Amino acid sequence: MANTKSALKRAQTSERNRLRNKAYKSAVKTLMKKYISAVEVYTADPTPESKQAVDARMSEVYSKIDKAVKRGVLHPNNGARKKSRLAHKLKPLTQTAQ
C-alpha cells in the first residue's frame, strides 16, 4: 500500500485510468467481433443489406479504435494494425463481388 499522500493519490489515479482503458479495449474487441460476424453473414449471402450492415459495423469499430488511440489507450501502430486486419477480412469478398 502507498506510504505517502502523493503515492496514494497516484495509485487512485492509476486505478481509475486502468478501468477506463479496460472499458475502451473491451468495447473495441466487442465491436471487432460484431464486425467479423457481419462479414461472415455477408460472405454467406452477399446482399446489399448485408453489405450495408458490414459498412456500418466497420464505421463503428474504426471510430472506436480512433478514439482509443486519441485518448492514449492504444498505441497508434496498434490501432492502425487492428484497422488493417479488419479491412483485409473484407477485401477478398469485395474483389470477387465486382
Residue frames relative to the residue before (quaternion, step in Angstrom):
aa qw qx qy qz dx dy dz
M 1.0000 0.0000 0.0000 0.0000 0.00 0.00 0.00
A 0.6036 -0.5874 0.4073 0.3533 3.54 -1.20 0.61
N 0.3477 -0.7573 0.5225 0.1807 3.57 -1.02 0.86
T 0.7680 0.3038 -0.1772 0.5352 3.60 1.03 -0.66
K 0.6641 -0.5146 0.3726 0.3940 3.49 -1.32 0.40
S 0.6747 0.4935 -0.3013 0.4587 3.59 0.93 -0.86
A 0.6398 0.5152 -0.3270 0.4672 3.60 1.05 -0.71
L 0.6179 0.5347 -0.3300 0.4727 3.57 1.09 -0.73
K 0.6544 0.5012 -0.3082 0.4750 3.59 0.95 -0.90
R 0.6539 0.5173 -0.3123 0.4552 3.56 0.97 -0.87
A 0.6367 0.5227 -0.3251 0.4645 3.59 1.02 -0.76
Q 0.6464 0.5116 -0.3143 0.4709 3.58 1.01 -0.80
T 0.6472 0.5152 -0.3084 0.4697 3.58 0.99 -0.87
S 0.6550 0.5206 -0.3078 0.4530 3.56 0.95 -0.90
E 0.6549 0.5077 -0.3093 0.4665 3.58 0.97 -0.82
R 0.6383 0.5213 -0.3193 0.4678 3.58 0.99 -0.85
N 0.6809 0.4823 -0.2830 0.4729 3.58 0.92 -0.91
R 0.6162 0.5520 -0.3425 0.4452 3.58 1.04 -0.75
L 0.6736 0.4872 -0.2934 0.4721 3.57 0.94 -0.88
R 0.6334 0.5179 -0.3300 0.4709 3.60 1.03 -0.76
N 0.6606 0.5033 -0.3025 0.4677 3.58 0.94 -0.92
K 0.6303 0.5419 -0.3256 0.4506 3.56 1.03 -0.84
A 0.6432 0.5215 -0.3201 0.4604 3.58 1.00 -0.82
Y 0.6565 0.5029 -0.3156 0.4653 3.60 0.93 -0.84
K 0.6776 0.4954 -0.3003 0.4530 3.57 0.85 -0.96
S 0.6426 0.5201 -0.3162 0.4654 3.56 1.01 -0.81
A 0.6524 0.5121 -0.3126 0.4631 3.58 0.95 -0.85
V 0.6313 0.5233 -0.3306 0.4672 3.59 1.00 -0.81
K 0.6691 0.4986 -0.3062 0.4582 3.60 0.87 -0.92
T 0.6486 0.5209 -0.3171 0.4555 3.59 0.95 -0.85
L 0.6794 0.4801 -0.2930 0.4712 3.58 0.89 -0.92
M 0.6146 0.5381 -0.3496 0.4588 3.59 1.07 -0.67
K 0.6528 0.5055 -0.3142 0.4686 3.59 0.96 -0.82
K 0.6445 0.5111 -0.3215 0.4691 3.60 1.00 -0.81
Y 0.6357 0.5236 -0.3224 0.4667 3.58 1.03 -0.79
I 0.6669 0.5021 -0.3066 0.4573 3.59 0.88 -0.93
S 0.6537 0.4904 -0.3249 0.4761 3.60 0.98 -0.75
A 0.6258 0.5202 -0.3415 0.4703 3.62 1.06 -0.67
V 0.6259 0.5208 -0.3330 0.4755 3.60 1.05 -0.73
E 0.6450 0.5172 -0.3262 0.4583 3.60 0.98 -0.79
V 0.6296 0.5142 -0.3282 0.4811 3.59 1.03 -0.77
Y 0.6549 0.5087 -0.3017 0.4704 3.57 0.98 -0.86
T 0.6236 0.5383 -0.3320 0.4594 3.59 1.06 -0.73
A 0.6817 0.4939 -0.2854 0.4582 3.56 0.93 -0.92
D 0.8064 0.0119 0.0396 0.5900 3.59 0.97 -0.85
P 0.1215 -0.8475 0.5130 0.0612 3.62 0.15 1.24
T 0.1316 0.7787 -0.5945 0.1511 3.54 0.06 1.34
P 0.6455 -0.5221 0.3736 0.4136 3.60 -1.19 0.36
E 0.6264 0.5427 -0.3414 0.4433 3.60 1.07 -0.69
S 0.6809 0.4689 -0.2988 0.4767 3.57 0.93 -0.86
K 0.5995 0.5429 -0.3551 0.4688 3.60 1.11 -0.61
Q 0.6399 0.5213 -0.3109 0.4713 3.56 1.03 -0.82
A 0.6378 0.5200 -0.3199 0.4696 3.58 1.02 -0.80
V 0.6361 0.5238 -0.3225 0.4658 3.58 1.00 -0.84
D 0.6635 0.5072 -0.3032 0.4588 3.57 0.92 -0.91
A 0.6421 0.5197 -0.3191 0.4645 3.58 1.01 -0.80
R 0.6598 0.4995 -0.3028 0.4727 3.59 0.94 -0.89
M 0.6396 0.5257 -0.3291 0.4542 3.57 0.98 -0.84
S 0.6408 0.5279 -0.3204 0.4560 3.56 0.96 -0.84
E 0.6523 0.5238 -0.3075 0.4534 3.58 0.96 -0.91
V 0.7175 0.4508 -0.2691 0.4577 3.56 0.77 -1.02
Y 0.6126 0.5313 -0.3537 0.4663 3.61 1.04 -0.67
S 0.6490 0.5250 -0.3124 0.4533 3.56 0.95 -0.88
K 0.6809 0.4869 -0.2917 0.4629 3.58 0.89 -0.93
I 0.6311 0.5170 -0.3344 0.4718 3.60 1.03 -0.77
D 0.6588 0.5116 -0.3107 0.4558 3.59 0.92 -0.89
K 0.6504 0.5045 -0.3185 0.4701 3.59 1.00 -0.76
A 0.6410 0.5187 -0.3220 0.4651 3.58 1.01 -0.79
V 0.6411 0.5017 -0.3229 0.4828 3.59 1.02 -0.76
K 0.6550 0.5326 -0.3122 0.4357 3.57 0.92 -0.93
R 0.7267 0.4206 -0.2322 0.4911 3.57 1.03 -0.78
G 0.5523 -0.6538 0.3791 0.3519 3.59 1.25 0.03
V 0.4182 0.7013 -0.4760 0.3266 3.58 1.24 0.24
L 0.7728 0.1793 -0.0923 0.6017 3.56 1.05 -0.83
H 0.4983 -0.6100 0.5205 0.3299 3.54 -1.18 0.62
P 0.6038 -0.5907 0.3808 0.3761 3.64 -0.99 0.71
N 0.6593 0.4943 -0.3244 0.4645 3.62 0.95 -0.76
N 0.6144 0.5424 -0.3426 0.4594 3.58 1.09 -0.71
G 0.6576 0.5034 -0.3034 0.4713 3.58 0.96 -0.87
A 0.6541 0.5063 -0.3126 0.4671 3.57 0.96 -0.86
R 0.6467 0.5208 -0.3219 0.4548 3.59 0.98 -0.80
K 0.6432 0.5189 -0.3241 0.4604 3.58 0.96 -0.84
K 0.6715 0.4932 -0.2997 0.4648 3.58 0.91 -0.92
S 0.6374 0.5282 -0.3260 0.4565 3.58 1.00 -0.78
R 0.6647 0.5036 -0.3057 0.4595 3.58 0.90 -0.87
L 0.6365 0.5146 -0.3297 0.4706 3.57 1.05 -0.73
A 0.6491 0.5152 -0.3169 0.4613 3.58 0.96 -0.84
H 0.6632 0.5150 -0.3069 0.4480 3.59 1.00 -0.78
K 0.5657 0.5818 -0.3905 0.4348 3.59 1.18 -0.40
L 0.7387 0.4150 -0.2121 0.4870 3.57 1.04 -0.80
K 0.5440 0.6853 -0.3844 0.2946 3.59 1.08 -0.70
P 0.6861 0.4676 -0.3282 0.4505 3.70 0.71 -0.84
L 0.6401 0.5392 -0.3283 0.4379 3.59 1.07 -0.68
T 0.6865 0.4813 -0.2963 0.4575 3.58 0.92 -0.84
Q 0.6274 0.5353 -0.3457 0.4476 3.61 1.08 -0.59
T 0.6893 0.4601 -0.2902 0.4786 3.61 0.98 -0.74
A 0.6393 0.5430 -0.3295 0.4336 3.60 1.12 -0.58
Q 0.6400 0.5636 -0.3345 0.4012 3.59 1.11 -0.54
